[in-house]
Amino acid sequence: MHFVALCLDKPNSLAIRLENRPAHLAFLGEKPEVVKLAGPFLDSAGQPCGSMLVLDCPDEDFARAFLAGDPYAKAGLFASVELRPYKPVLGTYLP
């Protein structure tokens, strides 16, 4: 089952994001079977201010546990995380 995670950073948290970015990328890179697409949201100045991920998980509990293990989540970067079921239909990634 696919999910989209919409993660918005806390205000003034760019330093936390940058400090944890290498660990975050390593964490996501270790699970290509789960992480199908990922990248940052950008603010008006072009700076990262959140994240969007497309995940392929057995169920919502798995997806939530995966997101909780992300170094960004562990560092307290996110003000909010929304997880929504998703069905890929068009594009370069289709299950």
Sequence and secondary structure as in RCSB ss.txt:
>XXXX:A:sequence
MHFVALCLDKPNSLAIRLENRPAHLAFLGEKPEVVKLAGPFLDSAGQPCGSMLVLDCPDEDFARAFLAGDPYAKA
GLFASVELRPYKPVLGTYLP
>XXXX:A:secstr
 EEEEEEEE TT HHHHHHHHHHHHHHHHT TTTEEEEEEEE TTS EEEEEEEEE SSHHHHHHHHHTSHHHHT
T EEEEEEEEE   SSS   
